[in-house]
Amino acid sequence: MRFRKLKKQTKIDKSEEKAKYTYSPYTYRVKAFITDMFMIYAPILYIITYVILDGKDEFQASQVAPLVAVSVYALIYTLLVSNFGHTPGKKAYDMKIVDDRTGKTIGFFRALLRFVTFLFTAATLLGLFIPFYRKDKKALHDLICHTLVVVEKRDPIV
């Protein structure tokens, strides 16, 4: 085969190849996290503090109550991500958590691992700065769990 034909074929192949996913902006991910804190975690804290315990003083004195609150939030987060691919905050910004290889939603145990590694990432602050230097906007917990946060493409309402 001639060199020109080879060159033309490679150009055609590269132009047909498109980006597989539209990565969500990191600012939207932060906004979705804040939304989830208000929609899911704040009611859990309220119920534990004022319904189960006697008030804020008892909550602050307890060492088990914050652990229970985080555990309940982890369970709700894991169930939402494994069943629907997003939390209410991510849904508000049209984002979805998918497997980076297959593009499908992740399972329960991988979603739980993602939450636990997110806690580690947030505690060290190291992994939260990684998305600023990557094209695919993956944080440390996304790299460990092989997940992506992508923008869902909706059909326009006519």
Number of C-alpha atoms within 10 A of each C-alpha: 5 6 8 9 10 11 10 10 12 12 12 11 10 9 9 9 9 8 7 8 15 14 18 22 16 16 9 17 17 13 15 21 16 13 17 19 15 12 14 17 19 14 14 17 20 15 12 19 20 13 10 11 15 11 13 14 10 13 18 12 9 12 10 10 18 15 11 14 20 14 12 16 21 18 15 16 21 25 19 16 25 21 14 14 22 23 25 18 22 25 15 14 15 17 26 22 25 22 18 19 9 9 15 13 20 24 16 17 12 17 25 21 16 23 21 14 19 19 13 15 17 14 11 10 12 12 19 17 14 14 16 13 10 10 8 16 20 24 23 22 22 22 16 13 18 16 24 26 26 22 19 16 10 7 6 5 4 3
